[in-house]
Amino acid sequence: MKSGAYPRGPNGTETMQSIKHDPPKIGYSIREACRASSLGRTTLYNHISAGRLRAVRVGGRTIIPAEALHALIAGEA
């Protein structure tokens, strides 16, 4: 593997697990939040609707701030 190259998945694309985040992530897409928390899309959207999980819209995307996801998982939300 070349220096600086990421491991590739079976279809030749970079795998989510192989991508290092320097600096640490400050926000997650819905898909990333699902993977990071082991919660499903519907569950995340239900928490957002109920006000237990903060989410912001940036352009057309829904972004969940990292501290909001951590607080939900820690039971602080």
BELNORGI-V637123 format. One record per helix or strand. SS is the DSSP state (H for helix, E for strand). FROM is the first residue (numbers start at 0). LEN is the number of residues. If there is no record, write none. Layout:
BEGIN
SS:FROM:LEN / SS:FROM:LEN
END
This chain:
BEGIN
E:7:1 / E:13:1 / H:15:3 / E:26:3 / H:29:8 / H:40:9 / E:55:3 / E:60:5 / H:65:8
END
